[in-house]
Amino acid sequence: MENYQVANRARIGVIIPSTNTGVEYDLQKIIPDGVTWHPSRFWIELSDWQNEVESTGDHVNLVFEDFLEKMRKEIPGAVRNVMSAKITHLMLGMSAETFWGGIQGNIDFEDRIQKQIGDLPLTTGAGATKDALEKFGAKKISVITPYPPVGDGQVENFYRELGYEVKAVKGLCCPSATAIAEVQIKEVLDAVKEVDGDDVDAIIQAGTNLSTIDIFPTLEHILEKPMIPINVATIWHALRACGVKDTFTGKGRLLEEF
């Protein structure tokens, strides 16, 4: 690696939606010496997933899917921009798109990004949580998301295709992309209570704008099971892929043990 003064171990590009504030908050909690994070935003048109139409259910799902379709078109520009920083790894700080279409959908999505970045290593949310669950040996899981029902279904389908028994999925059905960051701690705790059980090996939190890095490490001690925020999983995956093996106390078992 080139002898960069402040980034002599890794320069990690992070692709995030323009509406997202959660990813950068979590990145600022985990900064190993010699590693720099380089966020690159792609444009998200502000939209209200629930109130753009005067009904719910399938109409909300269609609005959310349209939101994702617009997002796909904007991602390549953000990737192009951050590549100019001579990054050594690319991490995607969005999650819904990485779950869409199950295992094959994730593979297709990663392939599209990989074609643009060449041999540069890549981290995605769905893939990182998969690797994290394998480290813990979990078989039965529950999931918390900020999505409407169509997003919840895609997340559940992805894990079921991987062979996990999904005991419960709790979608917070946030009304917009920015509203995800406005979810209160009590809402997260209530969601955890709803999806937890003696038959649940691990709980995953999807939705990168929903930061749970300040909550989940404590809950691991209370519930005595792995709690895996998607941002922590992607940070862990990106660091380990770059050969950075530093551990971090108080940021969850994933970064403490593996």
Residue frames relative to the residue before (quaternion, step in Angstrom):
aa qw qx qy qz dx dy dz
M 1.0000 0.0000 0.0000 0.0000 0.00 0.00 0.00
E 0.5692 -0.6096 0.4296 0.3461 3.55 -1.05 0.78
N 0.5161 -0.6812 0.4395 0.2767 3.55 -1.11 0.75
Y 0.0264 0.8034 -0.5894 0.0805 3.55 0.38 1.26
Q 0.5343 -0.6728 0.4076 0.3094 3.58 -0.84 0.95
V 0.8169 0.2324 -0.1101 0.5162 3.60 0.78 -0.99
A 0.7552 0.2983 -0.1873 0.5528 3.61 1.22 -0.01
N 0.1834 0.8396 -0.4909 0.1432 3.53 0.79 1.03
R 0.6734 0.4487 -0.3084 0.5001 3.58 1.30 0.10
A 0.7922 -0.1769 0.1334 0.5686 3.59 0.93 -0.81
R 0.1178 -0.7335 0.6637 0.0875 3.53 -1.22 0.67
I 0.0688 -0.8486 0.5237 -0.0282 3.55 -0.17 1.32
G 0.2617 -0.7529 0.5886 0.1351 3.54 -0.67 1.13
V 0.1174 -0.7953 0.5940 0.0303 3.58 -0.99 0.86
I 0.2036 -0.7906 0.5704 0.0901 3.58 -0.60 1.16
I 0.0690 0.8164 -0.5659 0.0919 3.57 -0.61 1.14
P 0.5518 -0.5830 0.4699 0.3673 3.58 -1.18 0.51
S 0.5979 -0.5963 0.3982 0.3583 3.58 -1.09 0.65
T 0.6626 0.5170 -0.2911 0.4572 3.58 1.20 -0.52
N 0.6022 0.6289 -0.3330 0.3620 3.58 1.25 -0.37
T 0.0645 -0.7874 0.6126 0.0243 3.56 -0.94 0.96
G 0.5591 0.6525 -0.3682 0.3551 3.59 1.23 -0.38
V 0.6440 0.5453 -0.3368 0.4176 3.58 0.94 -0.85
E 0.6901 0.4786 -0.2939 0.4564 3.58 0.81 -0.95
Y 0.5891 0.5592 -0.3663 0.4540 3.59 1.07 -0.67
D 0.6986 0.4645 -0.2739 0.4703 3.58 0.87 -0.94
L 0.6173 0.5461 -0.3462 0.4482 3.59 1.02 -0.74
Q 0.6686 0.5198 -0.2993 0.4395 3.56 0.98 -0.84
K 0.6108 0.5456 -0.3431 0.4600 3.58 1.29 -0.26
I 0.7770 0.2632 -0.1084 0.5614 3.57 1.20 -0.56
I 0.2221 0.7728 -0.5546 0.2143 3.58 -0.07 1.30
P 0.1639 -0.7990 0.5718 0.0886 3.61 -0.09 1.21
D 0.5909 -0.5466 0.4463 0.3910 3.57 -1.17 0.50
G 0.8187 0.2494 -0.1958 0.4787 3.53 -1.02 0.86
V 0.6674 0.4418 -0.2975 0.5205 3.58 1.29 0.16
T 0.0561 -0.7897 0.6101 0.0315 3.58 -0.96 0.85
W 0.2945 -0.7300 0.5949 0.1629 3.55 -1.15 0.80
H 0.0874 -0.8157 0.5718 0.0086 3.58 -0.90 0.91
P 0.1436 -0.8262 0.5410 0.0643 3.59 0.11 1.28
S 0.0582 -0.7602 0.6468 0.0169 3.53 -1.13 0.78
R 0.2437 -0.8160 0.5126 0.1098 3.57 -0.52 1.20
F 0.1537 -0.7382 0.6425 0.1364 3.53 -1.21 0.58
W 0.6031 -0.6346 0.3711 0.3097 3.51 -1.05 0.91
I 0.0586 -0.7536 0.6543 0.0213 3.52 -1.05 0.93
E 0.3494 -0.7218 0.5596 0.2092 3.55 -0.73 1.06
L 0.4427 -0.7031 0.4851 0.2726 3.57 -0.68 1.07
S 0.1282 0.7852 -0.5936 0.1208 3.53 -0.81 1.02
D 0.3373 -0.7056 0.5877 0.2071 3.51 -1.23 0.58
W 0.3543 -0.7876 0.4628 0.2000 3.56 -0.26 1.26
Q 0.7397 0.4166 -0.2395 0.4711 3.59 1.03 -0.65
N 0.7920 0.3809 -0.1787 0.4424 3.58 0.90 -0.87
E 0.4615 0.6616 -0.4674 0.3618 3.58 1.25 0.06
V 0.7476 0.2396 -0.1533 0.6002 3.54 1.22 -0.48
E 0.4609 -0.7136 0.4636 0.2518 3.54 -1.10 0.61
S 0.6847 0.3661 -0.3109 0.5483 3.53 1.01 0.84
T 0.4104 -0.7028 0.5242 0.2507 3.54 -1.29 0.09
G 0.6320 0.5752 -0.3715 0.3630 3.53 -1.19 -0.55
D 0.8604 -0.0101 0.0301 0.5086 3.54 -0.88 -1.03
H 0.6301 0.5461 -0.3465 0.4298 3.61 1.01 -0.69
V 0.6307 0.5100 -0.3270 0.4851 3.58 1.02 -0.77
N 0.6333 0.5379 -0.3286 0.4491 3.56 0.98 -0.84
L 0.6576 0.5105 -0.3079 0.4606 3.58 0.98 -0.85
V 0.6287 0.5230 -0.3333 0.4692 3.58 1.03 -0.76
F 0.6617 0.5018 -0.3059 0.4656 3.59 0.95 -0.86
E 0.6561 0.5007 -0.3131 0.4698 3.59 0.96 -0.79
D 0.6234 0.5196 -0.3358 0.4781 3.58 1.06 -0.68
F 0.5968 0.5619 -0.3343 0.4652 3.56 1.11 -0.76
L 0.6844 0.4777 -0.2851 0.4713 3.59 0.91 -0.90
E 0.6327 0.5370 -0.3348 0.4463 3.57 1.01 -0.76
K 0.6436 0.4998 -0.3162 0.4857 3.59 1.01 -0.77
M 0.6248 0.5605 -0.3241 0.4363 3.55 1.05 -0.82
R 0.6291 0.5634 -0.3342 0.4184 3.59 0.94 -0.90
K 0.6762 0.5132 -0.2965 0.4377 3.56 0.99 -0.80
E 0.6956 0.4911 -0.2668 0.4515 3.58 1.16 -0.57
I 0.5429 0.6741 -0.3880 0.3167 3.59 1.13 -0.58
P 0.6545 0.5410 -0.3549 0.3913 3.67 0.75 -0.86
G 0.6279 0.5437 -0.3497 0.4335 3.62 1.00 -0.66
A 0.6605 0.4920 -0.3060 0.4776 3.58 0.99 -0.82
V 0.6214 0.5279 -0.3371 0.4707 3.58 1.06 -0.72
R 0.6338 0.5340 -0.3235 0.4566 3.58 0.91 -0.91
N 0.6839 0.5107 -0.2987 0.4269 3.58 0.82 -0.98
V 0.7251 0.4404 -0.2729 0.4536 3.59 0.78 -0.94
M 0.5585 0.6055 -0.3932 0.4083 3.60 1.15 -0.46
S 0.6103 0.5746 -0.3523 0.4164 3.58 1.13 -0.58
A 0.6072 0.5480 -0.3535 0.4539 3.61 1.25 -0.20
K 0.4129 -0.7247 0.4506 0.3182 3.59 1.32 0.12
I 0.1076 0.8171 -0.5509 0.1316 3.54 0.88 1.00
T 0.3723 -0.7286 0.5330 0.2152 3.55 -1.25 0.50
H 0.7763 0.1100 -0.0694 0.6168 3.59 1.29 -0.16
L 0.2007 -0.7678 0.5948 0.1285 3.58 -1.15 0.61
M 0.0870 -0.7816 0.6177 0.0073 3.54 -0.87 1.06
L 0.2784 -0.7620 0.5626 0.1594 3.58 -0.89 0.91
G 0.2011 -0.8154 0.5382 0.0705 3.54 -0.59 1.20
M 0.5788 0.4790 -0.4349 0.4964 3.55 0.92 0.96
S 0.2662 -0.8258 0.4790 0.1331 3.60 -0.95 0.65
A 0.6067 0.5963 -0.3879 0.3549 3.62 0.84 -0.85
E 0.6750 0.5174 -0.2959 0.4349 3.56 0.87 -0.98
T 0.6712 0.5190 -0.3125 0.4272 3.59 1.04 -0.70
F 0.6669 0.4751 -0.2981 0.4906 3.60 1.25 -0.32
W 0.5543 0.6841 -0.3729 0.2927 3.55 1.18 -0.65
G 0.8254 0.2155 -0.1729 0.4924 3.56 -0.84 0.98
G 0.5639 -0.6366 0.3784 0.3655 3.57 1.19 0.43
I 0.8114 -0.2386 0.1820 0.5015 3.55 -1.23 -0.48
Q 0.6917 0.4731 -0.2932 0.4602 3.59 0.84 -0.94
G 0.6181 0.5410 -0.3448 0.4543 3.58 1.04 -0.69
N 0.6444 0.5118 -0.3105 0.4758 3.56 1.04 -0.80
I 0.6425 0.5182 -0.3184 0.4662 3.58 0.97 -0.84
D 0.6634 0.5064 -0.3045 0.4590 3.59 0.91 -0.91
F 0.6499 0.5171 -0.3144 0.4598 3.56 0.98 -0.86
E 0.6678 0.4907 -0.3005 0.4721 3.56 0.89 -0.92
D 0.6285 0.5458 -0.3366 0.4402 3.60 1.02 -0.77
R 0.6389 0.5260 -0.3308 0.4535 3.58 1.00 -0.80
I 0.6641 0.4810 -0.3002 0.4873 3.56 0.97 -0.83
Q 0.6612 0.5323 -0.3111 0.4273 3.58 0.91 -0.93
K 0.6138 0.5478 -0.3515 0.4469 3.58 1.06 -0.66
Q 0.6724 0.4926 -0.2920 0.4690 3.56 1.09 -0.67
I 0.7777 0.3647 -0.1830 0.4783 3.60 0.96 -0.83
G 0.4473 -0.7192 0.4411 0.2968 3.58 1.25 -0.04
D 0.8273 -0.2189 0.1726 0.4877 3.57 -0.89 -0.93
L 0.4172 0.7183 -0.4720 0.2952 3.59 1.23 -0.03
P 0.4739 -0.6771 0.4750 0.3022 3.64 -0.86 0.89
L 0.1990 -0.8015 0.5622 0.0447 3.56 -1.12 0.79
T 0.1142 -0.7607 0.6357 0.0638 3.55 -1.15 0.79
T 0.0259 -0.7765 0.6292 0.0193 3.58 -0.95 0.90
G 0.6627 -0.5459 0.3479 0.3765 3.55 -1.20 0.53
A 0.6788 0.4885 -0.3012 0.4581 3.57 0.80 -0.98
G 0.6825 0.4926 -0.2893 0.4558 3.57 0.89 -0.92
A 0.6515 0.5230 -0.3166 0.4493 3.58 1.00 -0.81
T 0.6688 0.4813 -0.3144 0.4713 3.61 0.93 -0.80
K 0.5849 0.5610 -0.3645 0.4587 3.58 1.11 -0.64
D 0.6872 0.4727 -0.2865 0.4714 3.59 0.83 -0.96
A 0.6300 0.5368 -0.3322 0.4523 3.58 1.05 -0.75
L 0.6556 0.5076 -0.3128 0.4634 3.59 0.91 -0.86
E 0.6313 0.5307 -0.3322 0.4577 3.57 1.05 -0.74
K 0.6190 0.5465 -0.3431 0.4477 3.60 1.03 -0.73
F 0.7300 0.4204 -0.2313 0.4866 3.56 0.99 -0.84
G 0.3971 -0.7358 0.4664 0.2888 3.58 1.22 -0.28
A 0.3121 0.7734 -0.4974 0.2388 3.59 1.17 0.51
K 0.1754 -0.7822 0.5915 0.0864 3.55 -1.14 0.71
K 0.7679 0.2367 -0.1144 0.5842 3.56 1.09 -0.82
I 0.0026 0.8406 -0.5367 0.0731 3.56 -0.55 1.18
S 0.1709 -0.7168 0.6544 0.1697 3.51 -1.41 0.22
V 0.2193 -0.7933 0.5629 0.0754 3.54 -1.19 0.59
I 0.1678 -0.7362 0.6460 0.1119 3.54 -1.17 0.73
T 0.0068 0.7934 -0.6085 0.0149 3.59 -0.92 0.87
P 0.4228 -0.6755 0.5253 0.2983 3.59 -1.26 0.26
Y 0.5060 0.7291 -0.3566 0.2920 3.56 1.36 -0.10
P 0.5297 -0.5335 0.5183 0.4077 3.56 -1.36 0.02
P 0.7619 -0.4232 0.2296 0.4331 3.62 -1.23 0.28
V 0.6287 0.5427 -0.3627 0.4226 3.62 0.94 -0.72
G 0.6515 0.4997 -0.3128 0.4775 3.59 1.06 -0.69
D 0.6193 0.5464 -0.3374 0.4517 3.56 1.01 -0.82
G 0.6565 0.5298 -0.3044 0.4424 3.55 0.97 -0.90
Q 0.6516 0.5147 -0.3160 0.4590 3.57 1.01 -0.79
V 0.6436 0.5127 -0.3171 0.4716 3.58 1.00 -0.84
E 0.6605 0.5070 -0.3094 0.4592 3.57 0.87 -0.95
N 0.6583 0.5219 -0.3113 0.4443 3.57 0.91 -0.91
F 0.6218 0.5524 -0.3413 0.4379 3.59 0.98 -0.83
Y 0.7194 0.4393 -0.2640 0.4687 3.58 0.77 -0.98
R 0.6220 0.5259 -0.3537 0.4599 3.59 1.03 -0.66
E 0.6411 0.5190 -0.3286 0.4600 3.59 0.99 -0.76
L 0.6407 0.5173 -0.3165 0.4709 3.57 1.15 -0.60
G 0.5865 -0.6034 0.3567 0.4057 3.56 1.26 -0.27
Y 0.5072 0.6429 -0.4338 0.3758 3.58 1.23 0.15
E 0.3754 -0.6718 0.5850 0.2560 3.53 -1.19 0.60
V 0.1821 -0.8003 0.5661 0.0762 3.56 -0.41 1.23
K 0.2635 -0.8116 0.5062 0.1252 3.56 -0.34 1.27
A 0.7955 -0.1143 0.1004 0.5866 3.59 1.04 -0.75
V 0.1033 -0.7461 0.6527 0.0812 3.54 -1.26 0.57
K 0.0935 -0.7906 0.6045 0.0272 3.56 -0.76 1.05
G 0.1173 -0.7900 0.6006 0.0372 3.54 -0.58 1.21
L 0.3539 -0.7515 0.5206 0.1975 3.59 -0.81 0.98
C 0.2679 -0.8183 0.4766 0.1775 3.56 1.35 -0.15
C 0.0532 0.8171 -0.5671 0.0887 3.56 0.76 1.05
P 0.4959 -0.7184 0.4083 0.2672 3.60 -0.89 0.89
S 0.8033 0.0685 -0.0311 0.5908 3.61 1.20 -0.29
A 0.6829 -0.4807 0.3527 0.4222 3.56 -1.31 0.21
T 0.6930 0.4697 -0.2863 0.4661 3.60 0.93 -0.84
A 0.6052 0.5853 -0.3521 0.4089 3.59 1.11 -0.63
I 0.5216 0.6370 -0.4191 0.3828 3.59 1.18 -0.42
A 0.6941 0.4741 -0.2734 0.4678 3.58 0.98 -0.86
E 0.6484 0.5303 -0.3086 0.4506 3.59 1.26 -0.23
V 0.4072 0.7096 -0.4767 0.3216 3.59 1.29 0.04
Q 0.3638 -0.7558 0.5111 0.1873 3.56 -0.84 1.01
I 0.6637 -0.5270 0.3575 0.3925 3.56 -1.20 0.57
K 0.6401 0.5371 -0.3402 0.4313 3.60 0.92 -0.83
E 0.6240 0.5359 -0.3418 0.4545 3.59 1.04 -0.73
V 0.6460 0.5073 -0.3162 0.4746 3.57 1.01 -0.80
L 0.6672 0.5055 -0.3019 0.4563 3.57 0.90 -0.92
D 0.6387 0.5162 -0.3232 0.4702 3.57 1.01 -0.79
A 0.6436 0.5210 -0.3172 0.4623 3.57 1.03 -0.81
V 0.6338 0.5256 -0.3279 0.4631 3.58 1.00 -0.81
K 0.6419 0.5228 -0.3207 0.4602 3.58 0.94 -0.88
E 0.6694 0.5291 -0.2974 0.4285 3.55 0.99 -0.88
V 0.7726 0.3682 -0.1966 0.4785 3.60 0.92 -0.83
D 0.5814 0.6018 -0.3812 0.3930 3.61 1.20 -0.28
G 0.1435 0.7726 -0.6135 0.0778 3.51 -1.32 0.36
D 0.6663 -0.5023 0.3643 0.4135 3.56 -1.25 0.28
D 0.7014 0.4549 -0.2602 0.4832 3.58 1.18 -0.52
V 0.5733 0.5660 -0.3824 0.4526 3.62 1.27 0.30
D 0.3124 -0.7814 0.5174 0.1557 3.58 -0.67 1.13
A 0.8025 -0.0355 0.0796 0.5903 3.57 1.05 -0.79
I 0.2316 -0.7548 0.5984 0.1366 3.55 -1.21 0.58
I 0.1754 -0.7815 0.5954 0.0635 3.55 -0.90 1.03
Q 0.1711 -0.7513 0.6259 0.1203 3.56 -1.13 0.69
A 0.1662 -0.7782 0.6014 0.0715 3.57 -0.68 1.13
G 0.6406 0.5236 -0.3916 0.4026 3.57 -1.29 0.17
T 0.2427 -0.8464 0.4545 0.1347 3.58 0.02 1.28
N 0.6394 0.5158 -0.3409 0.4570 3.61 1.18 -0.34
L 0.6107 0.4993 -0.3404 0.5117 3.57 1.34 0.00
S 0.1270 -0.8259 0.5472 0.0487 3.59 -0.09 1.26
T 0.0019 -0.7958 0.6054 -0.0176 3.56 -0.82 1.04
I 0.3177 0.7844 -0.4826 0.2256 3.58 1.25 0.34
D 0.6817 0.4714 -0.2870 0.4803 3.61 1.16 -0.47
I 0.7105 0.4577 -0.2354 0.4799 3.58 1.26 -0.34
F 0.7098 0.5202 -0.2797 0.3837 3.56 0.71 -1.10
P 0.6240 0.5393 -0.3812 0.4177 3.69 0.88 -0.67
T 0.6528 0.4885 -0.3137 0.4867 3.61 1.04 -0.71
L 0.6493 0.5268 -0.3194 0.4460 3.58 0.96 -0.84
E 0.5649 0.5933 -0.3903 0.4202 3.59 1.12 -0.54
H 0.6748 0.4805 -0.2898 0.4794 3.58 1.02 -0.80
I 0.6699 0.5003 -0.2985 0.4603 3.58 1.04 -0.77
L 0.7715 0.3585 -0.1786 0.4943 3.58 0.84 -1.01
E 0.2897 -0.7989 0.4769 0.2247 3.57 1.34 -0.30
K 0.6410 0.4339 -0.3701 0.5137 3.54 0.84 1.08
P 0.6141 -0.5552 0.3962 0.3971 3.62 -1.14 0.43
M 0.1023 -0.7426 0.6606 0.0414 3.54 -1.09 0.91
I 0.0745 -0.8568 0.5095 -0.0266 3.58 -0.38 1.21
P 0.1667 -0.7664 0.6140 0.0888 3.61 -0.34 1.20
I 0.5395 -0.6572 0.4066 0.3341 3.58 -0.88 0.83
N 0.6351 0.5235 -0.3512 0.4463 3.61 1.01 -0.64
V 0.6393 0.5067 -0.3275 0.4768 3.58 1.00 -0.76
A 0.6387 0.5292 -0.3254 0.4540 3.58 1.00 -0.81
T 0.6897 0.4626 -0.2993 0.4698 3.62 0.88 -0.85
I 0.6150 0.5287 -0.3464 0.4715 3.60 1.04 -0.72
W 0.6514 0.5142 -0.3014 0.4695 3.58 0.90 -0.95
H 0.6796 0.5009 -0.2907 0.4503 3.57 0.83 -1.01
A 0.6710 0.4995 -0.3004 0.4583 3.59 0.90 -0.91
L 0.6578 0.5084 -0.3147 0.4581 3.59 0.91 -0.88
R 0.6905 0.4759 -0.2899 0.4613 3.57 0.82 -0.96
A 0.6279 0.5323 -0.3351 0.4584 3.59 1.06 -0.69
C 0.6835 0.4567 -0.2663 0.5033 3.57 1.20 -0.56
G 0.5518 -0.6325 0.3830 0.3858 3.57 1.27 0.04
V 0.4962 0.6310 -0.4384 0.4042 3.58 1.26 0.28
K 0.1060 -0.8482 0.5190 -0.0006 3.57 -0.31 1.29
D 0.2977 0.7792 -0.5070 0.2172 3.61 1.23 0.22
T 0.2318 -0.7461 0.6045 0.1555 3.56 -1.15 0.67
F 0.2051 -0.7842 0.5809 0.0744 3.56 -1.21 0.59
T 0.3022 -0.7643 0.5478 0.1564 3.56 -0.59 1.15
G 0.8092 0.2855 -0.2143 0.4666 3.55 -1.00 0.86
K 0.6526 0.4948 -0.3200 0.4763 3.60 1.28 0.11
G 0.7124 -0.4402 0.2427 0.4897 3.55 1.26 0.34
R 0.6571 -0.5607 0.3495 0.3628 3.53 -1.18 0.65
L 0.5881 0.6010 -0.3754 0.3898 3.58 1.03 -0.73
L 0.7485 0.3753 -0.2015 0.5082 3.58 0.92 -0.94
E 0.6334 0.5228 -0.3342 0.4624 3.58 1.25 -0.20
E 0.8066 0.3478 -0.1288 0.4602 3.57 0.96 -0.92
F 0.8094 0.2875 -0.1202 0.4977 3.61 1.02 -0.70
